[in-house]
Amino acid sequence: MSDAGPRGWGAPLYAAVLDATGVSAGTVLLDVGCGTGDLARAAVARGARVTGIDVDPAAVAVAAAAVPGAAFAVGDARTPPPGPFDVVAAVQLLGHVADPQAVLAAAGAAGAVVAATVWGREDECDVRLFGEALAPWLPPRRAPAVPPPVEEPARLRALAEGAGLVVERLDEVRCPFDYADDDELLGPLLGSALGRAAARRAGPAAVAAAVRQRLAGHRTAAGGYRLHNVFRLLVARPV
């Protein structure tokens, strides 16, 4: 599942990460896979001293401009700055790296507390409905991953323990995706790679109609849509 969502969707997730790790004024935090700086912004607002790294130079440039109270650099999560850091956070990163256990091990070497988030299982997340709506015009899905995906709680826990961490908590965080109207729902979808692929086969109108039909049960009284999604938050410490 993609981490893209409507503006502001991540606020509950970022708050949960910062609350669970006790981030407050003076906390020294490393944000690995910082993206465009959304978690960093929330941490700086609490008075934390934040360093963010990401392999994408464009994302780092956006983050540096958007969060002048933090320091950002291009860098790999497997070789983070030495710290020491009070907290190392990897928000929605583990599902995008080839070796999530190596990332967790590096985080544990750099910080006193490690926090990582991943999507919930597919059946726990309403965003799966987009894929279901587009499925008639997309290639068949790949066979289930072996080993299980990092979204499986048992696998996430095992990865952390294999990285030399002691898991303190593995929480569920619920993040609704709210879309004000059809344009806000369909615009980003039709602009995505999957949406464009489906539209090439069926046409944008057919794709839009399929999405509206599949999400009809999620309409709000105001005419928008609300999709409920579960994320998991792991908090661990080095042995």
Buried (B, 14 or more C-beta within 10 A) or exposed (E): BEBEBBEEBBEBBBBBBBEBBEBEEEBBBBBBBBBBBBBBBBBBEBEBBBBBBBBBEEBBEBBBEBBEEBBBBEBBBBEBBEBEBBBBBBBBBBBEBEEBBBBBBBBBBBBBBBBBBBBBBEEBBBBBBBBEBBBEBEEEEEEEEEEEBBBBBEBBBBBBBEBBBEBBEBEEBEBBBBBBEBEBBBEBBBEBEBBEBBBEEBEBEBBBEBBBEBBEEBBEEEEBBBBEBBBBBBBBBBE
